[in-house]
């Protein structure tokens, strides 16, 4: 059975607050655990009016405390924004509190605009260029301490928190292969290089202590409802949000619209079709058919589902339908 997981950015709908969004995240996480999702990941973004998960490690701790069995982690922490020791201590603390349930997904992008990245990092060039070295340093903090080691992550030392590399390009795929790490591709918003990245990762994979064979996760937007028409309307919130971001006007998650043509130009809609190509929108049967073809194409080991939906009740319903689709696909595999 191909496991399904959830990627949550704690979206802040128009007219609500970050507190509302974070409470919705906790409710969705409890819902996801009951539905059988494998992981619940949160993503680091900064200076984004529509995203409440900036303090990602803090939110992960709250989600882990609100659940009991599901794995919880980052999808991802933007490593160039932080000193590796700080991340090792944060995720070592999480692993100490919730043993065997914490994942650490790492990204190389800033997760924000360049001005905000400078406020976070102070030195943009040095931090970005050091990504492979920072990954190696971070991995070392989770291993057993070497004799005479002067700097240790406590908590973190010896806890072997699973580390993933995330990306939307060939760079991260190649690094994950070289280091023998699990790899997650951000096909839910940048699918262009997906197949090439997966092929590169699998063909160049070198076994490591962490992983003896390639393990690839792919991202997908799933917007599901009782009818195709209802789901298509719900999808317009994500489409509007994406257009606003491309226009340099990020904001809170807008309500659905009945007239996307009036909101977005033909060029913008073409950009949406390209960027959101790995989106499966519709009733259960429609979503199942789309995901079945997607899995056949990618041969992914796991799917991580994102669902930017304005109404929280509709969002819960969408993830419930996606879980039913997973069960149906599993039954098809068994037969």
VOVEX-459685 format. One record per residue (C-alpha): residue in three letters; x, y, z. Coordinates in steps of 0.25 Angstrom, whole numbers, plus 5000, padded with zeros to 4 digits. Each point is the difference from the previous one (the first is absolute). Example, Ala and Ser with C-alpha at 12.3 -4.5 7.8 and 13.67 -1.06 7.14 Angstrom:
! VOVEX-459685
R   aa     u     v     w
R  ALA  5049  4982  5031
R  SER  5006  5014  4998
This chain:
! VOVEX-459685
R   aa     u     v     w
R  UNK  5000  5000  5000
R  UNK  5005  5014  4996
R  UNK  5000  5008  5013
R  UNK  4993  5014  5000
R  UNK  5005  5011  5008
R  UNK  4996  5015  5002
R  UNK  5007  5013  4998
R  UNK  4994  5011  5008
R  UNK  5004  5015  4999
R  UNK  4990  5004  5010
R  UNK  4993  5009  4990
R  UNK  4993  5013  5005
R  UNK  4987  5002  4993
R  UNK  4995  5014  4997
R  UNK  4993  5006  5013
R  UNK  5007  4991  5010
R  UNK  5013  5000  5008
R  UNK  5013  4992  5001
R  UNK  4994  4994  5013
R  UNK  4988  4995  4993
R  UNK  5009  4994  4989
R  UNK  5008  4993  5011
R  UNK  4988  4995  5007
R  UNK  4995  4994  4987
R  UNK  5014  4994  4998
R  UNK  4998  4992  5013
R  UNK  4986  4996  4996
R  UNK  5004  4995  4987
R  UNK  5012  4992  5006
R  UNK  4991  4993  5009
R  UNK  4991  4997  4989
R  UNK  5011  4995  4991
R  UNK  5005  4991  5011
R  UNK  4986  4993  5001
R  UNK  5000  4999  4984
R  UNK  5013  4993  5000
R  UNK  5010  5010  4994
R  UNK  5014  4996  5002
R  UNK  5007  5013  5002
R  UNK  4995  5015  5003
R  UNK  5011  5010  4995
R  UNK  5000  5015  5002
R  UNK  5008  5010  4991
R  UNK  5008  5012  5004
R  UNK  4996  5013  4993
R  UNK  5003  5014  5004
R  UNK  4993  5013  4998
R  UNK  4988  4993  4994
R  UNK  4987  5006  5004
R  UNK  4993  4987  4997
R  UNK  5009  4990  5007
R  UNK  5001  4998  5015
R  UNK  5011  4989  5001
R  UNK  5012  5010  5000
R  UNK  5004  4994  5013
R  UNK  5000  4986  4995
R  UNK  5007  4993  5011
R  UNK  4990  5006  5010
R  UNK  4988  4996  4992
R  UNK  5005  4986  4998
R  UNK  5001  4998  5015
R  UNK  4986  5005  5002
R  UNK  4995  4990  4989
R  UNK  5008  4989  5006
R  UNK  4994  5002  5014
R  UNK  4986  5001  4994
R  UNK  5002  4986  4993
R  UNK  5006  4987  5005
R  UNK  5004  4990  4989
R  UNK  5002  5008  4987
R  UNK  5014  5005  4996
R  UNK  5001  5015  5000
R  UNK  5011  5008  4993
R  UNK  5005  5011  4991
R  UNK  4997  5002  4985
R  UNK  5009  5007  5002
R  UNK  5010  5008  5008
R  UNK  5007  5009  4992
R  UNK  5014  4997  5004
R  UNK  5008  5012  4995
R  UNK  4991  5008  5009
R  UNK  5006  4994  5013
R  UNK  5013  4995  5006
R  UNK  5000  4984  4999
R  UNK  5002  4999  5015
R  UNK  4987  5008  5003
R  UNK  4992  4991  4991
R  UNK  5007  4988  5007
R  UNK  4996  5005  5014
R  UNK  4986  5003  4995
R  UNK  4997  4987  4994
R  UNK  5008  4992  5010
R  UNK  4990  5006  5011
R  UNK  4988  4996  4991
R  UNK  5006  4986  4999
R  UNK  5003  4999  5015
R  UNK  4985  5004  5003
R  UNK  4994  4992  4989
R  UNK  5009  4988  4998
R  UNK  4999  4993  4986
R  UNK  4990  5010  4994
R  UNK  5009  5012  4995
R  UNK  5004  5002  4986
R  UNK  5010  5011  4995
R  UNK  4998  5005  4986
R  UNK  5010  5010  4995
R  UNK  4999  5010  4989
R  UNK  5010  5009  4993
R  UNK  4991  5011  4996
R  UNK  4997  5012  5009
R  UNK  4985  4998  5002
R  UNK  4998  5015  4998
R  UNK  5005  5013  4992
R  UNK  5014  5004  5000
R  UNK  4998  5012  5009
R  UNK  4994  4991  5011
R  UNK  5011  4989  4997
R  UNK  5011  5011  5003
R  UNK  4993  5003  5013
R  UNK  5000  4985  5004
R  UNK  5014  4997  4995
R  UNK  5008  5012  5000
R  UNK  5010  4994  4990
R  UNK  4992  4995  4988
R  UNK  5012  4995  4991
R  UNK  5007  4992  5011
R  UNK  4988  4993  5005
R  UNK  4995  4995  4987
R  UNK  5013  4996  4995
R  UNK  5003  4991  5012
R  UNK  4987  4991  4999
R  UNK  5007  4987  4998
R  UNK  5010  5003  5011
R  UNK  4989  5004  5009
R  UNK  4992  4987  4997
R  UNK  5012  4992  5004
R  UNK  5002  5008  5013
R  UNK  4986  4998  5004
R  UNK  5000  4985  4997
R  UNK  5012  4999  5009
R  UNK  4993  5007  5012
R  UNK  4990  4989  5000
R  UNK  5011  4989  5000
R  UNK  5008  4994  5011
R  UNK  5009  5010  5006
R  UNK  5015  4998  4996
R  UNK  5011  4999  5010
R  UNK  5004  5015  5003
R  UNK  4989  5006  4993
R  UNK  4998  5014  5006
R  UNK  4987  5004  4994
R  UNK  4988  4991  5002
R  UNK  4985  5002  4998
R  UNK  4993  4997  5013
R  UNK  4989  4996  4998
R  UNK  5003  4994  4987
R  UNK  5013  4992  5002
R  UNK  4998  4986  4995
R  UNK  4986  5001  4998
R  UNK  5000  4997  4985
R  UNK  4989  5009  4996
R  UNK  4996  4996  4985
R  UNK  5005  5011  4991
R  UNK  4994  5002  4986
R  UNK  5004  5009  4989
R  UNK  4989  5008  4993
R  UNK  5001  5007  4986
R  UNK  4994  5004  4987
R  UNK  5012  4999  4992
R  UNK  5011  4990  4996
R  UNK  5010  5006  5011
R  UNK  4993  4994  5012
R  UNK  4997  4987  4992
R  UNK  5015  4998  4997
R  UNK  5004  5003  5015
R  UNK  4990  4991  5006
R  UNK  5005  4989  4991
R  UNK  5014  5002  5003
R  UNK  4997  5001  5015
R  UNK  4991  4988  5000
R  UNK  4988  5008  5006
R  UNK  4985  4999  4997
R  UNK  4996  5011  4990
R  UNK  4987  5008  4999
R  UNK  4997  5007  4987
R  UNK  4991  5013  5000
R  UNK  4991  4996  4989
R  UNK  4988  5006  5006
R  UNK  5005  5014  4995
R  UNK  5012  4998  4991
R  UNK  4998  4987  4992
R  UNK  5009  5003  4988
R  UNK  5012  4992  5004
R  UNK  4993  4989  5008
R  UNK  5002  4988  4991
R  UNK  5015  5004  4997
R  UNK  5003  5002  5015
R  UNK  4994  4987  5004
R  UNK  5008  4993  4989
R  UNK  5012  5007  5004
R  UNK  4998  4997  5015
R  UNK  4997  4985  4998
R  UNK  5011  4997  4990
R  UNK  5011  5007  5008
R  UNK  4996  4996  5014
R  UNK  5011  4995  5009
R  UNK  4995  4992  5012
R  UNK  5003  5006  5014
R  UNK  4998  4996  5015
R  UNK  4987  5007  4999
R  UNK  4995  4994  4987
R  UNK  5003  4988  4992
R  UNK  4992  5003  4988
R  UNK  4994  5012  4994
R  UNK  4987  5006  5006
R  UNK  4993  5010  4992
R  UNK  4988  5009  5005
R  UNK  4992  5008  4990
R  UNK  4991  5012  5003
R  UNK  4986  5002  4995
R  UNK  4988  5010  5002
R  UNK  4987  4992  5003
R  UNK  4988  5008  5000
R  UNK  4988  4991  5002
R  UNK  4985  5001  5002
R  UNK  4987  4993  4998
R  UNK  5000  5005  4986
R  UNK  5010  5004  4989
R  UNK  4993  5014  4999
R  UNK  5001  5003  5015
R  UNK  5015  4995  5000
R  UNK  5003  5009  4988
R  UNK  4994  5012  5008
R  UNK  5008  4997  5012
R  UNK  5013  4999  4992
R  UNK  4998  5015  4996
R  UNK  5005  5004  5013
R  UNK  5014  4994  4998
R  UNK  5000  5005  4986
R  UNK  4997  5014  5004
R  UNK  5011  4999  5011
R  UNK  5010  4995  4990
R  UNK  4997  5011  4990
R  UNK  5001  5011  5011
R  UNK  5014  4994  5004
R  UNK  5004  5001  4986
R  UNK  4996  5014  4999
R  UNK  5008  5004  5013
R  UNK  4988  5002  5008
R  UNK  4999  4988  5010
R  UNK  4988  5000  5009
R  UNK  4991  4992  5008
R  UNK  4993  4988  4994
R  UNK  4988  5006  4992
R  UNK  4986  4994  4999
R  UNK  4996  4992  4988
R  UNK  4996  5008  4988
R  UNK  4990  4996  4989
R  UNK  5007  5008  4989
R  UNK  5015  4997  5000
R  UNK  5000  5006  4986
R  UNK  4997  5013  5005
R  UNK  5011  4999  5011
R  UNK  5012  4994  4992
R  UNK  5004  5003  4986
R  UNK  5002  4989  4989
R  UNK  5015  5001  5002
R  UNK  4998  4998  5015
R  UNK  4991  4989  4998
R  UNK  5010  4993  4991
R  UNK  5011  5002  5011
R  UNK  4990  4994  5010
R  UNK  4998  4987  4991
R  UNK  5015  4998  5000
R  UNK  5003  5003  5014
R  UNK  4988  4992  5006
R  UNK  5001  4989  4990
R  UNK  5001  4990  5011
R  UNK  4986  5004  5006
R  UNK  4989  4990  5001
R  UNK  4986  5007  5001
R  UNK  4987  4994  5000
R  UNK  4991  4989  5007
R  UNK  5006  4987  5005
R  UNK  5000  4993  4987
R  UNK  5006  5011  4992
R  UNK  5011  5002  5011
R  UNK  5003  4985  5000
R  UNK  5001  4999  4985
R  UNK  5010  5012  5000
R  UNK  5008  4995  5012
R  UNK  5001  4986  4994
R  UNK  5006  5005  4987
R  UNK  5009  5009  5008
R  UNK  5006  4988  5008
R  UNK  5001  4992  4988
R  UNK  5008  5011  4993
R  UNK  5009  5003  5012
R  UNK  5001  4987  5007
R  UNK  5001  5008  5013
R  UNK  5002  4993  5013
R  UNK  4991  5010  5007
R  UNK  4991  5012  4997
R  UNK  4999  5012  5008
R  UNK  4987  5007  4999
R  UNK  4997  5015  5001
R  UNK  4987  5006  5000
R  UNK  4998  5016  5001
R  UNK  4985  5001  5002
R  UNK  4993  5013  5005
R  UNK  4990  4993  5009
R  UNK  5005  4991  5011
R  UNK  4988  4990  5000
R  UNK  5002  4998  4985
R  UNK  5015  4998  5002
R  UNK  4997  4989  5010
R  UNK  4991  4994  4990
R  UNK  5010  5001  4989
R  UNK  5011  4992  5008
R  UNK  4990  4990  5004
R  UNK  4996  4997  4985
R  UNK  5015  4999  4997
R  UNK  5002  4990  5011
R  UNK  4988  4992  4994
R  UNK  5007  5001  4987
R  UNK  5013  4994  5006
R  UNK  4992  4988  5006
R  UNK  4994  4998  4986
R  UNK  5013  5000  4993
R  UNK  5006  4991  5010
R  UNK  4988  4990  4998
R  UNK  5003  5001  4985
R  UNK  5014  4996  5002
R  UNK  4996  4988  5009
R  UNK  4991  4995  4989
